[in-house]
């Protein structure tokens, strides 16, 4: 009886460690920021993004207000971190496109809006939630996904994503 109890305890411990150690494995994030008027605005966002220890490099395109963030391997960042950093700089995200390892979307916090039957090792997806798209686009998406109960809840820990080919 004690052996079965020890085995169960060990099995539960292994399962917990596997769940808590799952990595998001985001490779790259392309952020289009809104509200920028000058290069100083761009510098503020750049500085916030570079403050993340998981960031390897940030490339900025001032013509499109795009920030391409390259990340270290096996990081555990979520899209929420990018939103927080851009907002801390005083701006907003108009678009967030993420390149990640395919197993990332197996994580329960990612809810796939469109179907894709292709099997790839890396995927590219756009986050469609409020705060990750413009207000105008969010209103349009809310109408499109009105039957999707999780989208209507607007839970900040769930990410509704659309795969991009």
HUBELUR-V730187 format. One record per residue. N is the residue number from 1. RES is the residue in one small letter. PHI is phi in radians with two decimals (NA if undefined). Layout:
# HUBELUR-V730187
N/RES/PHI + N/RES/PHI
This chain:
# HUBELUR-V730187
1/x/NA + 2/x/-1.11 + 3/x/-1.12 + 4/x/-1.12 + 5/x/-1.08 + 6/x/-1.11 + 7/x/-1.09 + 8/x/-1.07 + 9/x/-1.07 + 10/x/-1.11 + 11/x/-1.10 + 12/x/-1.10 + 13/x/-1.08 + 14/x/-1.09 + 15/x/-1.08 + 16/x/-1.11 + 17/x/-1.12 + 18/x/-1.13 + 19/x/-1.22 + 20/x/-1.31 + 21/x/-1.69 + 22/x/-1.13 + 23/x/-1.80 + 24/x/-1.18 + 25/x/0.99 + 26/x/-1.31 + 27/x/-1.64 + 28/x/-2.62 + 29/x/-2.27 + 30/x/-1.92 + 31/x/-1.92 + 32/x/-1.81 + 33/x/-1.64 + 34/x/-2.03 + 35/x/1.62 + 36/x/-1.35 + 37/x/-2.16 + 38/x/-2.69 + 39/x/-1.21 + 40/x/-1.16 + 41/x/-1.09 + 42/x/-1.07 + 43/x/-1.08 + 44/x/-1.12 + 45/x/-1.19 + 46/x/-0.97 + 47/x/-1.11 + 48/x/-1.11 + 49/x/-1.15 + 50/x/-1.21 + 51/x/-1.29 + 52/x/-1.31 + 53/x/-1.13 + 54/x/-1.41 + 55/x/-1.44 + 56/x/-1.60 + 57/x/-2.72 + 58/x/-2.24 + 59/x/-1.85 + 60/x/-2.07 + 61/x/-2.00 + 62/x/-1.18 + 63/x/-1.21 + 64/x/-1.97 + 65/x/0.97 + 66/x/-1.81 + 67/x/-2.06 + 68/x/-1.76 + 69/x/-1.85 + 70/x/-1.72 + 71/x/-2.01 + 72/x/-1.18 + 73/x/-1.16 + 74/x/1.00 + 75/x/-1.39 + 76/x/-2.09 + 77/x/-1.31 + 78/x/-2.11 + 79/x/-0.98 + 80/x/-1.01 + 81/x/-1.11 + 82/x/-1.15 + 83/x/-1.06 + 84/x/-1.08 + 85/x/-1.18 + 86/x/-1.15 + 87/x/-1.19 + 88/x/-1.12 + 89/x/-1.36 + 90/x/1.75 + 91/x/-2.28 + 92/x/-2.31 + 93/x/-1.55 + 94/x/-1.71 + 95/x/-2.83 + 96/x/-2.32 + 97/x/-2.00 + 98/x/-2.04 + 99/x/-1.85 + 100/x/-2.53 + 101/x/-1.21 + 102/x/-1.00 + 103/x/-1.19 + 104/x/-1.03 + 105/x/-1.33 + 106/x/-1.22 + 107/x/-1.12 + 108/x/-1.14 + 109/x/-1.40 + 110/x/-1.82 + 111/x/-1.96 + 112/x/-1.37 + 113/x/-1.48 + 114/x/-1.93 + 115/x/-1.60 + 116/x/-2.57 + 117/x/-1.54 + 118/x/-1.23 + 119/x/-1.83 + 120/x/-2.31 + 121/x/-1.45 + 122/x/-2.17 + 123/x/-2.23 + 124/x/-2.13 + 125/x/-2.45 + 126/x/-1.89 + 127/x/-1.48 + 128/x/-1.87 + 129/x/-1.40 + 130/x/-1.03 + 131/x/1.65 + 132/x/-2.01 + 133/x/-2.38 + 134/x/-1.14 + 135/x/-1.05 + 136/x/-1.08 + 137/x/-1.16 + 138/x/-1.10 + 139/x/-1.07 + 140/x/-1.15 + 141/x/-1.15 + 142/x/-1.04 + 143/x/-1.21 + 144/x/-1.15 + 145/x/-1.86 + 146/x/-1.09 + 147/x/-1.50 + 148/x/-1.55 + 149/x/-1.11 + 150/x/-1.22 + 151/x/-1.20 + 152/x/-1.17 + 153/x/-1.20 + 154/x/0.98 + 155/x/-1.27 + 156/x/-1.21 + 157/x/-1.69 + 158/x/-1.78 + 159/x/-2.13 + 160/x/-1.51 + 161/x/-2.18 + 162/x/-2.15 + 163/x/-1.22 + 164/x/-1.97 + 165/x/-1.39
